[in-house]
Amino acid sequence: MKLFKGILLLAVVGGLTACDKVDKTVDRGFDAKDLSTLKAGIWVDPTGCDHWIIDDGLEGYLSQRLDRNGKPVCSGAAPPNTATGSFKSGSWIPDLI
């Protein structure tokens, strides 16, 4: 049993290590494309701060919007818990939800 747990632990650690080398700027789905070809919108979190959001129909992408100093941007672009902008542009897959 200890050998099995050791092998399982090595597999998990190895899998997590491999995640560091993945290029996160590229969509890896069956409709793979560079994310720069999609348009981002802004989602405002409950505290009023901005996050870049992209929805390509099957997957969604979210990244906190930061200023040059690494501080969160809270622009007031929309009310809290609201998404705004053309974040679904560039997708040929309809949103199923």
CORNORJO-V920434 format. One record per backbone hydrogen bond with DSSP energy under -0.5 kcal/mol. CO is the residue of the C=O (numbers start at 1). NH is the residue of the N-H. E is the energy in kcal/mol with one decimal. If there is no record, write none. Layout:
CO_NH_E ; CO_NH_E
//
This chain:
1_5_-2.3 ; 2_6_-2.4 ; 3_7_-2.4 ; 4_8_-2.6 ; 5_9_-2.5 ; 6_10_-2.2 ; 7_11_-2.3 ; 8_12_-2.3 ; 9_13_-2.6 ; 10_14_-2.7 ; 11_15_-2.2 ; 12_16_-2.3 ; 13_17_-2.2 ; 14_18_-1.8 ; 15_19_-0.9 ; 16_20_-0.6 ; 17_20_-1.1 ; 18_21_-1.1 ; 19_22_-1.3 ; 22_24_-0.8 ; 23_26_-1.0 ; 25_35_-2.3 ; 29_32_-1.4 ; 33_27_-2.6 ; 34_37_-2.1 ; 35_38_-1.7 ; 41_53_-1.9 ; 42_84_-2.9 ; 43_45_-0.6 ; 43_51_-1.5 ; 44_81_-2.3 ; 44_82_-0.7 ; 45_48_-2.2 ; 48_76_-0.6 ; 49_45_-2.8 ; 50_65_-2.0 ; 51_43_-2.8 ; 52_63_-2.2 ; 53_41_-2.9 ; 54_61_-2.9 ; 57_96_-0.5 ; 59_56_-2.2 ; 61_54_-2.3 ; 63_52_-3.2 ; 64_66_-0.6 ; 65_73_-2.4 ; 67_70_-2.0 ; 71_67_-2.8 ; 72_74_-0.5 ; 73_50_-3.4 ; 79_82_-0.8 ; 82_44_-2.7 ; 84_42_-2.7 ; 85_87_-0.8 ; 86_89_-1.8 ; 87_55_-2.6 ; 88_91_-1.2 ; 89_39_-1.1 ; 92_94_-0.5 ; 94_96_-0.5
//
